[in-house]
Amino acid sequence: MTSSEHPGGATNDRLPASVYRRRRLFVLLGVLAIIAIIALVIWKPGSSSGRSTDVSAATSTPVPSAAATDAAEPEATPTPTPAETGVNEDGTCKPSAVKVEALTDASAYAAGVNPQLSLSVTNTGTQPCRLNVGTSQQVFTITSGTDQYWTSTDCQKDPADAEVDLEPGKTVTSSTPITWDRTRSSAESCDGERDQAPAGGASYHLKTSVAGVESTTSKQFILN
């Protein structure tokens, strides 16, 4: 029996030691490669390694600031109140929305010519309103200096109401003028004689009021 044979006729197939070392090296390299792949999956290159991400830096769309958001919101338009529109709750005109102006048919009158007095009313508000402009609400007053000479209500007959709807900016004028007979009036002298007002270039001022709203300025005229 030769030295290469084992008992029972088996042949000795044992490989050289260098072959086994190479096999172990290949196995070790394979294990290291698997560990490296697992590490790359768990730890992604370029990540913040557990640090919190800045939203404004991470997103490509800028986050609007609070000031920008507020500026984008439309401003609410306030609803006008009755006080601002010049209309009372019942639809009548507020005094603040009524402009009254005294009018005469001339600025100077020759001897014997009686002045014709009238007035105009304007709605200065922003909404239509209703106003009583009848003779029951009209007052004409004529003065000279500090002396009051004549008032239309001293001997007024048959005063009447006349409600009109005034559009914003609309002006209405009394249709029938009142004649001043150049006398000094009083409630006690309606049926008697009255003193004549001075003439010869005397200056007089007419003021009017409607529904308690007085004209802001007077109308000056001359009696010759």
Residue pairs with C-beta under 8 A, 6 or more apart in sequence:
4 11
4 12
5 11
5 12
6 12
43 49
55 63
56 62
56 63
80 126
80 127
82 88
82 89
82 94
83 94
84 126
85 97
85 125
85 126
85 127
86 93
86 94
86 96
86 97
86 98
86 123
86 124
86 125
86 126
86 127
86 129
87 93
87 94
87 97
87 125
87 127
87 128
87 129
88 94
88 129
91 129
91 130
92 129
92 130
92 131
93 123
93 125
93 129
93 130
93 131
93 166
93 211
94 125
94 129
95 211
95 212
95 213
96 125
97 123
97 124
97 125
97 129
98 121
98 122
98 123
98 124
98 131
98 210
98 211
98 213
99 121
99 122
99 124
99 216
100 119
100 120
100 121
100 208
100 209
100 210
100 213
100 214
100 215
100 216
101 119
101 120
101 121
101 122
101 208
101 215
101 217
101 219
102 117
102 119
102 140
102 206
102 207
102 208
102 215
102 217
102 218
102 219
103 117
103 118
103 119
103 120
103 173
103 219
104 115
104 116
104 117
104 118
104 206
104 219
104 221
105 115
105 116
105 118
105 177
106 113
106 115
106 116
106 221
107 220
107 221
107 222
108 221
108 222
108 224
109 115
109 221
109 222
109 223
109 224
110 224
111 199
111 224
114 179
114 180
114 181
114 182
115 179
115 180
115 182
115 206
115 221
115 223
116 177
116 178
116 179
117 140
117 152
117 177
117 178
117 179
117 180
117 206
117 208
118 173
118 174
118 177
118 178
119 138
119 140
119 173
119 174
119 208
119 210
119 215
120 171
120 172
120 173
120 174
121 131
121 133
121 166
121 171
121 172
121 173
121 210
122 166
122 169
122 170
122 171
123 129
123 131
123 166
123 167
123 168
123 169
123 170
124 168
124 169
125 168
126 168
127 168
128 165
128 166
128 167
128 168
129 165
129 166
130 163
130 164
130 165
130 166
131 163
131 164
131 166
131 210
131 211
132 161
132 162
132 163
132 211
133 162
133 163
133 164
133 172
133 174
133 210
133 211
134 159
134 160
134 161
134 162
134 163
135 156
135 158
135 159
135 160
135 162
136 159
136 160
136 161
137 161
137 210
137 211
137 212
138 152
138 174
138 208
138 209
138 210
139 151
139 152
139 153
139 208
139 209
139 210
140 150
140 151
140 152
140 178
140 180
140 206
140 207
140 208
141 148
141 150
141 151
141 152
141 206
141 207
141 208
142 148
142 149
142 150
142 151
142 180
142 197
142 204
142 205
142 206
143 149
143 204
143 205
143 207
143 218
144 197
144 198
144 202
144 203
144 204
144 205
149 184
149 185
149 197
149 204
150 180
150 183
150 184
150 185
150 197
151 185
152 178
154 185
154 186
154 187
154 190
155 185
155 187
155 189
155 190
164 172
166 172
181 194
182 196
182 197
182 199
182 223
183 194
183 195
183 196
183 197
184 194
184 195
184 196
184 197
185 194
186 194
197 204
197 223
198 223
199 223
199 224
200 223
200 224
201 222
201 223
201 224
202 222
202 223
203 220
203 221
203 222
204 220
204 221
204 222
204 223
205 218
205 219
205 220
205 221
206 218
206 219
206 220
206 221
207 214
207 215
207 218
207 219
208 214
208 215
209 215
